[in-house]
Amino acid sequence: MRKLYISEILLLSQKEMKARRVEFDRYRTLIYGKNHTGKSSLIKCIYRTFGAEPILNSKFKDANVISLVKFELDGEKYQIMRDGKRFSIYDGNDNHLKSFESVTNELAPYLSELF
């Protein structure tokens, strides 16, 4: 089994003119806060960036968020970006590896091979 480590996520809403960067500890990250502060949305954004379609509140959907997740797989660095229905994968040196328009036919098989 390969070792996966998510190092950070970057979120950008050009519509709201807001951005957020969250770094994760290599061994443990505790996400806490009061109700309605974005804890669940943060986790859902990670899933969403990798191609899942979690249920998001309407405010988030309307923000048209672009997300980038930086991760390591067995020590090799990668980045995955989602902008709407378009996905792109980059290596640790910011070299573009591949782009995808379809999760089922393109992204999922690629990630399956990668993981």
DSSP file with accessible surface (Angstrom, degrees, kcal/mol):
  #  RESIDUE AA STRUCTURE BP1 BP2  ACC     N-H-->O    O-->H-N    N-H-->O    O-->H-N    TCO  KAPPA ALPHA  PHI   PSI    X-CA   Y-CA   Z-CA
    1    1 A M              0   0  238      0, 0.0     2,-0.1     0, 0.0   114,-0.0   0.000 360.0 360.0 360.0 136.4    0.0    0.0    0.0
    2    2 A R        -     0   0   91    113,-0.4     2,-0.6     1,-0.1   113,-0.0  -0.473 360.0-119.0 -82.7 153.6    1.3    3.4   -0.9
    3    3 A K        -     0   0  141     -2,-0.1    71,-2.9     2,-0.0     2,-0.4  -0.837  27.5-165.0 -99.3 122.2    1.6    6.2    1.6
    4    4 A L  E     +A   73   0A  84     -2,-0.6     2,-0.4    69,-0.2    69,-0.2  -0.884   9.3 178.5-109.0 133.6   -0.4    9.4    1.0
    5    5 A Y  E     -A   72   0A  40     67,-2.3    67,-2.9    -2,-0.4     2,-0.7  -0.985  16.9-153.1-134.1 120.4    0.1   12.7    2.7
    6    6 A I  E     -A   71   0A  42     -2,-0.4    65,-0.3    65,-0.2     3,-0.1  -0.858  14.7-179.2 -91.8 117.6   -1.9   15.8    2.0
    7    7 A S  E     -     0   0A  25     63,-2.0    17,-3.1    -2,-0.7     2,-0.3   0.822  55.9 -19.2 -92.5 -33.9    0.3   18.8    2.8
    8    8 A E  E     -AB  70  23A  18     62,-1.4    62,-2.7    15,-0.3     2,-0.4  -0.988  46.2-142.4-166.4 163.4   -2.0   21.7    2.0
    9    9 A I  E     -AB  69  22A   0     13,-2.3    13,-2.6    -2,-0.3     2,-0.4  -0.993  11.6-160.9-132.7 138.7   -5.1   23.0    0.2
   10   10 A L  E     -AB  68  21A  54     58,-2.8    58,-2.3    -2,-0.4     2,-0.4  -0.984   8.3-168.2-120.3 132.5   -5.5   26.3   -1.5
   11   11 A L  E     -AB  67  20A  25      9,-2.9     9,-2.4    -2,-0.4     2,-0.4  -0.970   4.1-176.0-124.0 136.8   -9.0   27.7   -2.2
   12   12 A L  E     -AB  66  19A  66     54,-2.4    54,-3.1    -2,-0.4     2,-0.6  -0.993  11.9-173.7-137.8 127.1   -9.8   30.7   -4.4
   13   13 A S  E  >> -AB  65  18A   6      5,-2.9     5,-1.8    -2,-0.4     4,-1.0  -0.937   1.5-178.3-117.0 103.9  -13.1   32.4   -5.2
   14   14 A Q  T  45S+     0   0  131     -2,-0.6    -1,-0.1    50,-0.5    50,-0.1   0.837  84.7  58.5 -68.8 -29.8  -12.7   35.0   -7.8
   15   15 A K  T  45S+     0   0  138     48,-0.7    -1,-0.2    49,-0.2    49,-0.1   0.920 116.8  31.4 -64.8 -44.3  -16.4   35.8   -7.5
   16   16 A E  T  45S-     0   0   76     47,-0.4    -1,-0.2     2,-0.2    -2,-0.2   0.510 104.1-128.5 -90.0  -7.0  -16.0   36.7   -3.8
   17   17 A M  T  <5 +     0   0  161     -4,-1.0     2,-0.3     1,-0.2    -3,-0.2   0.909  66.9 126.6  58.1  44.4  -12.4   37.9   -4.1
   18   18 A K  E   < -B   13   0A 129     -5,-1.8    -5,-2.9     2,-0.0     2,-0.3  -0.952  36.6-176.7-131.5 151.8  -11.3   35.6   -1.3
   19   19 A A  E     -B   12   0A  77     -2,-0.3     2,-0.3    -7,-0.2    -7,-0.2  -0.972   3.8-167.4-143.2 156.9   -8.7   33.0   -0.9
   20   20 A R  E     -B   11   0A 158     -9,-2.4    -9,-2.9    -2,-0.3     2,-0.4  -0.994   4.7-164.2-147.3 141.6   -7.6   30.6    1.8
   21   21 A R  E     -B   10   0A 140     -2,-0.3     2,-0.5   -11,-0.2   -11,-0.2  -0.997   7.6-174.5-126.7 129.3   -4.6   28.4    2.4
   22   22 A V  E     -B    9   0A  36    -13,-2.6   -13,-2.3    -2,-0.4     2,-0.3  -0.990   7.7-158.7-127.0 123.2   -4.6   25.5    4.9
   23   23 A E  E     -B    8   0A 128     -2,-0.5     2,-0.4   -15,-0.2   -15,-0.3  -0.787   8.6-147.8 -98.4 146.2   -1.5   23.5    5.7
   24   24 A F        -     0   0   22    -17,-3.1     2,-0.1    -2,-0.3     5,-0.1  -0.911  16.9-117.6-116.2 140.2   -1.7   20.1    7.2
   25   25 A D        -     0   0   92     -2,-0.4   -19,-0.1     3,-0.2     4,-0.0  -0.436  23.7-123.5 -70.3 146.9    0.8   18.5    9.6
   26   26 A R  S    S+     0   0  102      1,-0.2    -1,-0.1    -2,-0.1     3,-0.1   0.821 106.8  25.7 -62.0 -30.1    2.6   15.4    8.3
   27   27 A Y  S    S-     0   0  185      1,-0.3     2,-0.3   -22,-0.0    -1,-0.2   0.782 130.9  -2.3-107.8 -32.5    1.4   13.3   11.3
   28   28 A R        -     0   0  199      2,-0.0     2,-0.4     0, 0.0    -1,-0.3  -0.934  48.0-172.5-165.4 137.0   -1.8   14.9   12.6
   29   29 A T        -     0   0   60     -2,-0.3     2,-0.5    -5,-0.1    -5,-0.1  -0.999  13.0-154.4-132.8 130.3   -4.0   17.8   12.0
   30   30 A L        -     0   0  140     -2,-0.4     2,-0.6     2,-0.0    -2,-0.0  -0.920   5.6-162.1-106.6 122.4   -6.9   18.8   14.2
   31   31 A I        +     0   0   61     -2,-0.5     2,-0.3     2,-0.0    -2,-0.0  -0.933  27.0 152.8-106.5 115.7   -9.7   20.7   12.6
   32   32 A Y        +     0   0  190     -2,-0.6     2,-0.3     5,-0.0    -2,-0.0  -0.925   0.5 118.5-140.2 164.0  -11.9   22.4   15.2
   33   33 A G        -     0   0   40     -2,-0.3     3,-0.1     5,-0.0     4,-0.1  -0.876  57.7 -59.6 158.5 172.4  -14.1   25.4   15.5
   34   34 A K  S >  S-     0   0  174     -2,-0.3     3,-0.8     1,-0.2     5,-0.3  -0.202  72.4 -70.0 -70.2 170.0  -17.6   26.6   16.2
   35   35 A N  T 3  S+     0   0  134      1,-0.2    -1,-0.2     2,-0.1     0, 0.0  -0.257 117.3  19.1 -60.5 145.8  -20.6   25.6   14.1
   36   36 A H  T 3  S+     0   0  194     -3,-0.1    -1,-0.2     1,-0.1    -2,-0.1   0.815  85.7 118.2  63.5  36.1  -20.8   27.0   10.6
   37   37 A T  S <  S-     0   0   75     -3,-0.8    -2,-0.1    -4,-0.1    -1,-0.1   0.391  89.6 -96.3-110.0   0.0  -17.1   28.0   10.4
   38   38 A G  S  > S+     0   0   31     -4,-0.1     4,-2.2    -5,-0.1     5,-0.2   0.572  79.7 131.9 103.8  10.2  -16.2   25.7    7.4
   39   39 A K  H  > S+     0   0   57     -5,-0.3     4,-1.6     2,-0.2     5,-0.2   0.960  82.7  38.7 -60.1 -52.0  -14.8   22.6    9.0
   40   40 A S  H  > S+     0   0   81      1,-0.2     4,-2.8     2,-0.2     5,-0.2   0.889 113.5  56.5 -66.3 -38.3  -16.9   20.2    6.9
   41   41 A S  H  > S+     0   0   30      1,-0.2     4,-2.2     2,-0.2    -1,-0.2   0.879 103.7  54.7 -62.1 -36.6  -16.5   22.4    3.8
   42   42 A L  H  X S+     0   0   21     -4,-2.2     4,-1.4     2,-0.2    -1,-0.2   0.949 111.3  43.4 -61.9 -48.1  -12.8   22.1    4.1
   43   43 A I  H  X S+     0   0   67     -4,-1.6     4,-1.9     1,-0.2     3,-0.3   0.922 113.1  52.3 -64.5 -42.7  -12.9   18.3    4.1
   44   44 A K  H  X S+     0   0   71     -4,-2.8     4,-2.9     1,-0.2    -1,-0.2   0.855 103.6  58.6 -62.9 -33.3  -15.4   18.3    1.3
   45   45 A C  H  X S+     0   0    3     -4,-2.2     4,-2.3     2,-0.2    -1,-0.2   0.873 103.7  51.6 -64.4 -36.3  -13.2   20.5   -0.7
   46   46 A I  H  X S+     0   0   23     -4,-1.4     4,-1.4    -3,-0.3    -2,-0.2   0.963 113.0  44.3 -63.4 -50.1  -10.4   17.9   -0.5
   47   47 A Y  H  <>S+     0   0  149     -4,-1.9     5,-2.2     1,-0.2     3,-0.4   0.923 113.3  51.9 -57.8 -44.6  -12.8   15.2   -1.8
   48   48 A R  H ><5S+     0   0   32     -4,-2.9     3,-1.7     1,-0.2    -1,-0.2   0.884 104.1  56.3 -62.1 -39.1  -14.1   17.5   -4.4
   49   49 A T  H 3<5S+     0   0    0     -4,-2.3    -1,-0.2     1,-0.3    -2,-0.2   0.845 105.4  52.4 -64.0 -31.7  -10.7   18.4   -5.7
   50   50 A F  T 3<5S-     0   0   41     -4,-1.4    -1,-0.3    -3,-0.4    -2,-0.2   0.338 133.1 -88.7 -87.5   6.3  -10.0   14.7   -6.3
   51   51 A G  T < 5S+     0   0   10     -3,-1.7    -3,-0.2     1,-0.3    -2,-0.1   0.361  83.7 130.2 110.8  -6.1  -13.2   14.3   -8.3
   52   52 A A      < -     0   0   42     -5,-2.2    -1,-0.3    -6,-0.2    51,-0.0  -0.345  50.7-140.1 -74.6 163.6  -16.0   13.5   -5.8
   53   53 A E        +     0   0  121     -2,-0.1    -1,-0.1     2,-0.0     3,-0.1  -0.621  28.1 179.7-123.4  70.5  -19.2   15.5   -5.7
   54   54 A P        -     0   0   35      0, 0.0     2,-0.5     0, 0.0   -10,-0.0  -0.289  41.3 -93.3 -68.3 158.8  -20.0   16.0   -2.0
   55   55 A I        -     0   0  141      0, 0.0     2,-0.3     0, 0.0   -11,-0.1  -0.625  51.6-175.4 -74.7 119.8  -23.1   17.9   -1.0
   56   56 A L        -     0   0   13     -2,-0.5   -15,-0.0    -3,-0.1    -3,-0.0  -0.876  28.6-102.0-117.5 151.9  -22.1   21.5   -0.5
   57   57 A N     >  -     0   0   88     -2,-0.3     4,-2.1     1,-0.1     3,-0.4  -0.278  35.2-110.4 -70.6 160.2  -24.2   24.4    0.7
   58   58 A S  H  > S+     0   0   86      1,-0.2     4,-2.5     2,-0.2     5,-0.2   0.834 115.4  59.5 -63.7 -32.2  -25.5   26.9   -1.9
   59   59 A K  H  > S+     0   0  137      2,-0.2     4,-0.9     1,-0.2    -1,-0.2   0.924 108.3  45.4 -63.2 -42.0  -23.2   29.7   -0.7
   60   60 A F  H >4 S+     0   0   30     -3,-0.4     3,-0.8     1,-0.2     5,-0.5   0.936 112.2  51.1 -66.8 -44.1  -20.2   27.6   -1.5
   61   61 A K  H >< S+     0   0  124     -4,-2.1     3,-1.3     1,-0.3    -2,-0.2   0.910 108.8  51.6 -59.4 -41.4  -21.5   26.5   -4.9
   62   62 A D  H 3< S+     0   0   95     -4,-2.5    -1,-0.3     1,-0.3    -2,-0.2   0.712  97.5  68.2 -69.4 -19.6  -22.2   30.1   -5.8
   63   63 A A  T << S-     0   0    3     -4,-0.9   -48,-0.7    -3,-0.8   -47,-0.4   0.623  93.1-141.4 -76.8 -13.8  -18.7   31.1   -5.0
   64   64 A N    <   -     0   0  112     -3,-1.3   -50,-0.5    -4,-0.5     2,-0.3   0.955  26.0-157.1  50.7  60.7  -17.2   29.1   -7.9
   65   65 A V  E     -A   13   0A  13     -5,-0.5    19,-0.5   -52,-0.2     2,-0.5  -0.497  13.5-153.2 -77.6 131.1  -14.2   27.9   -5.9
   66   66 A I  E     -A   12   0A  28    -54,-3.1   -54,-2.4    -2,-0.3     2,-0.4  -0.887  21.6-164.6 -96.0 132.4  -11.0   26.8   -7.6
   67   67 A S  E     -AC  11  82A   2     15,-2.2    15,-2.8    -2,-0.5     2,-0.4  -0.931  17.4-170.8-126.5 147.9   -9.1   24.4   -5.4
   68   68 A L  E     -AC  10  81A  29    -58,-2.3   -58,-2.8    -2,-0.4     2,-0.5  -0.993   6.3-165.7-134.4 125.3   -5.6   23.0   -5.4
   69   69 A V  E     -AC   9  80A   0     11,-2.7    11,-2.2    -2,-0.4     2,-0.5  -0.963   6.8-155.3-113.7 125.2   -4.5   20.1   -3.2
   70   70 A K  E     +AC   8  79A  63    -62,-2.7   -63,-2.0    -2,-0.5   -62,-1.4  -0.858  26.9 162.7 -96.9 132.3   -0.8   19.5   -2.7
   71   71 A F  E     -AC   6  78A   2      7,-2.5     7,-3.1    -2,-0.5     2,-0.4  -0.952  31.4-136.4-147.0 162.5    0.0   15.9   -1.7
   72   72 A E  E     -AC   5  77A  22    -67,-2.9   -67,-2.3    -2,-0.3     2,-0.5  -0.970   7.9-164.1-121.7 141.5    2.8   13.4   -1.5
   73   73 A L  E >  S-AC   4  76A   1      3,-2.6     3,-1.9    -2,-0.4   -69,-0.2  -0.971  83.5 -23.1-125.9 109.8    2.6    9.8   -2.6
   74   74 A D  T 3  S-     0   0   90    -71,-2.9    -1,-0.1    -2,-0.5   -70,-0.1   0.882 128.8 -51.1  52.0  41.0    5.5    7.7   -1.2
   75   75 A G  T 3  S+     0   0   56    -72,-0.4     2,-0.5     1,-0.2    -1,-0.3   0.325 112.4 121.1  84.5  -9.2    7.5   10.9   -0.9
   76   76 A E  E <   -C   73   0A 106     -3,-1.9    -3,-2.6     1,-0.0     2,-0.2  -0.782  60.3-130.8 -90.6 127.8    6.9   12.0   -4.5
   77   77 A K  E     +C   72   0A 122     -2,-0.5    15,-1.2    -5,-0.2     2,-0.3  -0.566  32.5 164.5 -86.9 142.3    5.1   15.4   -4.6
   78   78 A Y  E     -CD  71  91A  19     -7,-3.1    -7,-2.5    13,-0.2     2,-0.3  -0.927  21.0-151.5-142.5 166.5    2.1   16.2   -6.7
   79   79 A Q  E     -CD  70  90A  21     11,-2.3    11,-2.8    -2,-0.3     2,-0.4  -0.993   5.4-163.9-140.0 141.1   -0.6   18.8   -7.0
   80   80 A I  E     -CD  69  89A   0    -11,-2.2   -11,-2.7    -2,-0.3     2,-0.4  -0.995   9.0-166.9-125.8 133.8   -4.2   18.4   -8.3
   81   81 A M  E     -CD  68  88A  53      7,-2.7     7,-2.1    -2,-0.4     2,-0.4  -0.945   6.1-163.5-121.9 141.2   -6.3   21.4   -9.3
   82   82 A R  E     +CD  67  87A   6    -15,-2.8   -15,-2.2    -2,-0.4     2,-0.4  -0.994  11.2 172.9-124.6 128.5  -10.0   21.6   -9.9
   83   83 A D  E >  S- D   0  86A  85      3,-2.7     3,-1.9    -2,-0.4     2,-0.4  -0.908  70.7 -55.0-131.7  99.2  -11.6   24.6  -11.7
   84   84 A G  T 3  S-     0   0   34    -19,-0.5   -19,-0.0    -2,-0.4   -20,-0.0  -0.504 121.8 -18.9  67.5-118.0  -15.3   23.8  -12.3
   85   85 A K  T 3  S+     0   0  157     -2,-0.4     2,-0.4    -3,-0.1    -1,-0.3   0.242 119.0  96.8-105.0  13.3  -15.4   20.5  -14.2
   86   86 A R  E <   -D   83   0A 109     -3,-1.9    -3,-2.7    13,-0.0     2,-0.4  -0.883  52.4-170.1-108.4 135.1  -11.7   20.6  -15.3
   87   87 A F  E     -DE  82 100A   2     13,-2.4    13,-2.9    -2,-0.4     2,-0.3  -0.929   3.0-172.8-122.4 145.8   -9.0   18.9  -13.4
   88   88 A S  E     -DE  81  99A   7     -7,-2.1    -7,-2.7    -2,-0.4     2,-0.4  -0.998   9.8-152.4-139.1 143.5   -5.2   19.1  -13.8
   89   89 A I  E     -DE  80  98A   0      9,-2.7     8,-3.1    -2,-0.3     9,-1.4  -0.939  14.7-176.9-116.1 137.4   -2.3   17.2  -12.3
   90   90 A Y  E     -DE  79  96A  55    -11,-2.8   -11,-2.3    -2,-0.4     6,-0.2  -0.929  20.9-125.3-128.3 154.3    1.1   18.6  -11.7
   91   91 A D  E >   -D   78   0A  31      4,-2.2     3,-1.7    -2,-0.3   -13,-0.2  -0.254  45.0 -85.6 -87.3-176.2    4.3   17.1  -10.4
   92   92 A G  T 3  S+     0   0   35    -15,-1.2   -14,-0.1     1,-0.3    -1,-0.1   0.645 128.1  56.7 -67.4 -14.5    6.4   18.5   -7.5
   93   93 A N  T 3  S-     0   0  127    -16,-0.2    -1,-0.3     2,-0.1     3,-0.1   0.138 120.4-105.7-101.2  17.7    8.2   20.9   -9.9
   94   94 A D    <   +     0   0  110     -3,-1.7     2,-0.4     1,-0.2    -2,-0.1   0.666  69.9 151.0  66.6  19.6    5.0   22.4  -11.1
   95   95 A N        -     0   0   89      1,-0.1    -4,-2.2     2,-0.0     2,-0.3  -0.708  51.1-118.2 -82.2 130.2    5.2   20.6  -14.4
   96   96 A H  E     +E   90   0A  99     -2,-0.4    -6,-0.2    -6,-0.2     3,-0.1  -0.521  34.7 176.3 -68.7 125.0    1.8   19.9  -16.0
   97   97 A L  E     -     0   0A  67     -8,-3.1     2,-0.3     1,-0.4    -7,-0.2   0.846  58.0 -27.7 -95.8 -46.6    1.3   16.2  -16.2
   98   98 A K  E     -E   89   0A 105     -9,-1.4    -9,-2.7     2,-0.0    -1,-0.4  -0.968  47.5-142.0-168.6 152.7   -2.3   15.9  -17.6
   99   99 A S  E     -E   88   0A  31     -2,-0.3     2,-0.3   -11,-0.2   -11,-0.2  -0.904  17.9-162.4-121.7 154.9   -5.7   17.6  -17.7
  100  100 A F  E     -E   87   0A   3    -13,-2.9   -13,-2.4    -2,-0.3     3,-0.1  -0.984  24.9-178.4-139.9 146.0   -9.1   15.9  -17.5
  101  101 A E  S    S+     0   0  113     -2,-0.3     2,-0.4   -15,-0.2    -1,-0.1   0.561  78.8  55.4-110.8 -21.7  -12.7   16.9  -18.4
  102  102 A S     >> -     0   0   34      1,-0.2     5,-2.6   -15,-0.1     4,-1.0  -0.962  57.4-164.6-119.8 129.7  -14.3   13.6  -17.2
  103  103 A V  I  4>S+     0   0   45     -2,-0.4     5,-3.3     3,-0.2    -1,-0.2   0.955  91.9  42.7 -72.5 -51.0  -14.0   12.1  -13.8
  104  104 A T  I  45S+     0   0  110      1,-0.2    -1,-0.1     3,-0.2    -2,-0.0   0.920 125.2  30.4 -64.9 -46.3  -15.3    8.6  -14.8
  105  105 A N  I  45S+     0   0  128      3,-0.1    -1,-0.2     4,-0.1    -2,-0.2   0.681 136.9  11.9 -91.5 -18.8  -13.5    8.1  -18.1
  106  106 A E  I  X5S+     0   0   83     -4,-1.0     4,-1.7     3,-0.1    -3,-0.2   0.719 123.8  40.2-123.8 -62.0  -10.3   10.1  -17.5
  107  107 A L  I  ><S+     0   0    0     -5,-2.6     4,-3.0     1,-0.2     5,-0.3   0.938 113.0  51.5 -65.0 -49.5   -9.4   11.3  -14.0
  108  108 A A  H  ><S+     0   0   45     -5,-3.3     4,-2.6     1,-0.2    -1,-0.2   0.928 111.5  46.4 -58.4 -47.3  -10.5    8.2  -12.0
  109  109 A P  H  > S+     0   0   62      0, 0.0     4,-2.0     0, 0.0    -1,-0.2   0.911 113.8  50.2 -62.6 -37.3   -8.5    5.8  -14.2
  110  110 A Y  H  X S+     0   0   63     -4,-1.7     4,-2.4     2,-0.2    -2,-0.2   0.946 112.9  44.8 -63.7 -48.1   -5.4    8.1  -14.0
  111  111 A L  H  X S+     0   0   16     -4,-3.0     4,-3.2     1,-0.2    -1,-0.2   0.875 109.2  57.7 -64.5 -35.5   -5.7    8.4  -10.2
  112  112 A S  H  < S+     0   0   87     -4,-2.6    -1,-0.2    -5,-0.3    -2,-0.2   0.920 110.2  43.2 -59.4 -44.0   -6.2    4.6   -9.9
  113  113 A E  H  < S+     0   0  164     -4,-2.0    -2,-0.2     2,-0.2    -1,-0.2   0.895 114.9  50.1 -67.1 -40.8   -2.9    4.0  -11.7
  114  114 A L  H  <        0   0   20     -4,-2.4    -2,-0.2     1,-0.2    -1,-0.2   0.930 360.0 360.0 -64.5 -44.8   -1.1    6.7   -9.7
  115  115 A F     <        0   0   86     -4,-3.2  -113,-0.4    -5,-0.1    -1,-0.2   0.686 360.0 360.0 -81.6 360.0   -2.3    5.4   -6.3
